[in-house]
Amino acid sequence: MPTSVLNVHATKDDIGRVLDTLMENVFAHTEPGTEISITVTSTGVLLIEDGGAGFEPSAAERGASGGGSTGLGLDIVQRITDRNGGTLTIDASSLGGARVSVAFRTRP
């Protein structure tokens, strides 16, 4: 598989925190064995999708996870994304569960 480098407006610590937080959410809110997809596009978009139960409809509106969660993980991701000039999108996954998209601004 070819490897390429993409420079984004975020520190490696911020990117690591976003990835860690989103994966913690997946593991906390899906059953073991649930299908998970992690993709990084050539335009600097990190997509994490799962085949779990997904978010409650209000989650996408308020930027917090459902199912009795405090939404703190997504709030952390939102703050990091905002600080770096990116965007966070929450919607349904083609796998049947949740899809979280974090778009970072790219640098030349």
Phi and psi restraints in degrees (value plus and minus 20) as a CYANA .aco file:
   2 PRO   PHI     -88.8   -48.8
   2 PRO   PSI     127.4   167.4
   3 THR   PHI    -132.1   -92.1
   3 THR   PSI     117.9   157.9
   4 SER   PHI    -156.0  -116.0
   4 SER   PSI     141.2   181.2
   5 VAL   PHI    -131.7   -91.7
   5 VAL   PSI     115.7   155.7
   6 LEU   PHI    -150.5  -110.5
   6 LEU   PSI     101.3   141.3
   7 ASN   PHI    -111.2   -71.2
   7 ASN   PSI     108.6   148.6
   8 VAL   PHI    -143.2  -103.2
   8 VAL   PSI     142.8   182.8
   9 HIS   PHI    -103.2   -63.2
   9 HIS   PSI      51.4    91.4
  10 ALA   PHI    -185.4  -145.4
  10 ALA   PSI     127.0   167.0
  11 THR   PHI     -97.4   -57.4
  11 THR   PSI     140.2   180.2
  12 LYS   PHI     -85.1   -45.1
  12 LYS   PSI     -49.0    -9.0
  13 ASP   PHI     -85.5   -45.5
  13 ASP   PSI     -62.3   -22.3
  14 ASP   PHI     -84.8   -44.8
  14 ASP   PSI     -63.7   -23.7
  15 ILE   PHI     -83.1   -43.1
  15 ILE   PSI     -62.7   -22.7
  16 GLY   PHI     -81.5   -41.5
  16 GLY   PSI     -61.8   -21.8
  17 ARG   PHI     -84.8   -44.8
  17 ARG   PSI     -61.7   -21.7
  18 VAL   PHI     -81.1   -41.1
  18 VAL   PSI     -70.2   -30.2
  19 LEU   PHI     -82.6   -42.6
  19 LEU   PSI     -66.1   -26.1
  20 ASP   PHI     -79.2   -39.2
  20 ASP   PSI     -66.1   -26.1
  21 THR   PHI     -84.6   -44.6
  21 THR   PSI     -64.1   -24.1
  22 LEU   PHI     -86.5   -46.5
  22 LEU   PSI     -59.3   -19.3
  23 MET   PHI     -89.5   -49.5
  23 MET   PSI     -57.0   -17.0
  24 GLU   PHI     -78.9   -38.9
  24 GLU   PSI     -61.1   -21.1
  25 ASN   PHI     -81.6   -41.6
  25 ASN   PSI     -64.9   -24.9
  26 VAL   PHI     -78.3   -38.3
  26 VAL   PSI     -69.6   -29.6
  27 PHE   PHI     -87.5   -47.5
  27 PHE   PSI     -51.6   -11.6
  28 ALA   PHI     -96.4   -56.4
  28 ALA   PSI     -46.6    -6.6
  29 HIS   PHI    -137.1   -97.1
  29 HIS   PSI      -8.5    31.5
  30 THR   PHI    -150.2  -110.2
  30 THR   PSI     137.1   177.1
  31 GLU   PHI     -95.1   -55.1
  31 GLU   PSI     129.9   169.9
  32 PRO   PHI     -75.1   -35.1
  32 PRO   PSI     120.3   160.3
  33 GLY   PHI      67.9   107.9
  33 GLY   PSI     -21.2    18.8
  34 THR   PHI     -87.8   -47.8
  34 THR   PSI     118.0   158.0
  35 GLU   PHI     -86.6   -46.6
  35 GLU   PSI     116.4   156.4
  36 ILE   PHI    -152.3  -112.3
  36 ILE   PSI     120.7   160.7
  37 SER   PHI    -148.3  -108.3
  37 SER   PSI     110.8   150.8
  38 ILE   PHI    -143.2  -103.2
  38 ILE   PSI     103.2   143.2
  39 THR   PHI    -152.8  -112.8
  39 THR   PSI     119.6   159.6
  40 VAL   PHI    -139.8   -99.8
  40 VAL   PSI     100.8   140.8
  41 THR   PHI    -105.7   -65.7
  41 THR   PSI     146.4   186.4
  42 SER   PHI     -89.9   -49.9
  42 SER   PSI     -27.9    12.1
  43 THR   PHI    -123.5   -83.5
  43 THR   PSI     -10.3    29.7
  44 GLY   PHI      68.2   108.2
  44 GLY   PSI       3.3    43.3
  45 VAL   PHI    -123.2   -83.2
  45 VAL   PSI     107.5   147.5
  46 LEU   PHI    -118.9   -78.9
  46 LEU   PSI     101.8   141.8
  47 LEU   PHI    -136.2   -96.2
  47 LEU   PSI     106.7   146.7
  48 ILE   PHI    -144.3  -104.3
  48 ILE   PSI     101.4   141.4
  49 GLU   PHI    -147.5  -107.5
  49 GLU   PSI     132.1   172.1
  50 ASP   PHI    -162.0  -122.0
  50 ASP   PSI     145.1   185.1
  51 GLY   PHI    -119.8   -79.8
  51 GLY   PSI       2.4    42.4
  52 GLY   PHI     -99.0   -59.0
  52 GLY   PSI    -173.7  -133.7
  53 ALA   PHI     -97.2   -57.2
  53 ALA   PSI     -37.3     2.7
  54 GLY   PHI      61.7   101.7
  54 GLY   PSI    -193.9  -153.9
  55 PHE   PHI    -113.6   -73.6
  55 PHE   PSI     132.6   172.6
  56 GLU   PHI     -84.8   -44.8
  56 GLU   PSI     131.0   171.0
  57 PRO   PHI     -74.0   -34.0
  57 PRO   PSI     -53.0   -13.0
  58 SER   PHI     -93.8   -53.8
  58 SER   PSI     -36.0     4.0
  59 ALA   PHI     -83.0   -43.0
  59 ALA   PSI     -63.8   -23.8
  60 ALA   PHI     -85.6   -45.6
  60 ALA   PSI     -51.6   -11.6
  61 GLU   PHI     -93.6   -53.6
  61 GLU   PSI     -58.5   -18.5
  62 ARG   PHI    -123.1   -83.1
  62 ARG   PSI     -25.1    14.9
  63 GLY   PHI      53.7    93.7
  63 GLY   PSI       7.3    47.3
  64 ALA   PHI    -153.7  -113.7
  64 ALA   PSI     132.9   172.9
  65 SER   PHI     -98.9   -58.9
  65 SER   PSI     136.5   176.5
  66 GLY   PHI    -115.9   -75.9
  66 GLY   PSI    -176.8  -136.8
  67 GLY   PHI      47.0    87.0
  67 GLY   PSI      11.5    51.5
  68 GLY   PHI      63.0   103.0
  68 GLY   PSI     -17.2    22.8
  69 SER   PHI     -97.3   -57.3
  69 SER   PSI     136.4   176.4
  70 THR   PHI     -98.1   -58.1
  70 THR   PSI     -37.0     3.0
  71 GLY   PHI      58.7    98.7
  71 GLY   PSI     -13.2    26.8
  72 LEU   PHI     -79.3   -39.3
  72 LEU   PSI     -60.2   -20.2
  73 GLY   PHI     -79.3   -39.3
  73 GLY   PSI     -67.5   -27.5
  74 LEU   PHI     -88.8   -48.8
  74 LEU   PSI     -51.3   -11.3
  75 ASP   PHI     -83.9   -43.9
  75 ASP   PSI     -60.8   -20.8
  76 ILE   PHI     -82.0   -42.0
  76 ILE   PSI     -67.7   -27.7
  77 VAL   PHI     -80.5   -40.5
  77 VAL   PSI     -62.0   -22.0
  78 GLN   PHI     -80.8   -40.8
  78 GLN   PSI     -64.7   -24.7
  79 ARG   PHI     -83.1   -43.1
  79 ARG   PSI     -63.6   -23.6
  80 ILE   PHI     -84.4   -44.4
  80 ILE   PSI     -64.1   -24.1
  81 THR   PHI     -82.6   -42.6
  81 THR   PSI     -66.7   -26.7
  82 ASP   PHI     -79.8   -39.8
  82 ASP   PSI     -65.0   -25.0
  83 ARG   PHI     -80.3   -40.3
  83 ARG   PSI     -48.7    -8.7
  84 ASN   PHI    -121.1   -81.1
  84 ASN   PSI      -9.1    30.9
  85 GLY   PHI      53.7    93.7
  85 GLY   PSI       2.5    42.5
  86 GLY   PHI    -121.8   -81.8
  86 GLY   PSI    -189.7  -149.7
  87 THR   PHI    -154.4  -114.4
  87 THR   PSI     128.6   168.6
  88 LEU   PHI    -138.1   -98.1
  88 LEU   PSI     108.9   148.9
  89 THR   PHI    -147.8  -107.8
  89 THR   PSI     115.3   155.3
  90 ILE   PHI    -141.4  -101.4
  90 ILE   PSI     106.4   146.4
  91 ASP   PHI    -178.5  -138.5
  91 ASP   PSI    -186.0  -146.0
  92 ALA   PHI    -104.6   -64.6
  92 ALA   PSI     125.8   165.8
  93 SER   PHI    -113.1   -73.1
  93 SER   PSI     131.3   171.3
  94 SER   PHI     -87.5   -47.5
  94 SER   PSI     -34.3     5.7
  95 LEU   PHI    -102.8   -62.8
  95 LEU   PSI     -27.5    12.5
  96 GLY   PHI      85.8   125.8
  96 GLY   PSI     -31.5     8.5
  97 GLY   PHI    -132.9   -92.9
  97 GLY   PSI    -149.8  -109.8
  98 ALA   PHI    -116.7   -76.7
  98 ALA   PSI     130.4   170.4
  99 ARG   PHI    -152.2  -112.2
  99 ARG   PSI     103.4   143.4
 100 VAL   PHI    -138.3   -98.3
 100 VAL   PSI     108.3   148.3
 101 SER   PHI    -139.7   -99.7
 101 SER   PSI     105.8   145.8
 102 VAL   PHI    -138.8   -98.8
 102 VAL   PSI      95.9   135.9
 103 ALA   PHI    -124.6   -84.6
 103 ALA   PSI      98.6   138.6
 104 PHE   PHI    -117.2   -77.2
 104 PHE   PSI     126.0   166.0
 105 ARG   PHI     -89.7   -49.7
 105 ARG   PSI     119.9   159.9
 106 THR   PHI    -115.4   -75.4
 106 THR   PSI     138.6   178.6
 107 ARG   PHI    -138.9   -98.9
 107 ARG   PSI     130.5   170.5
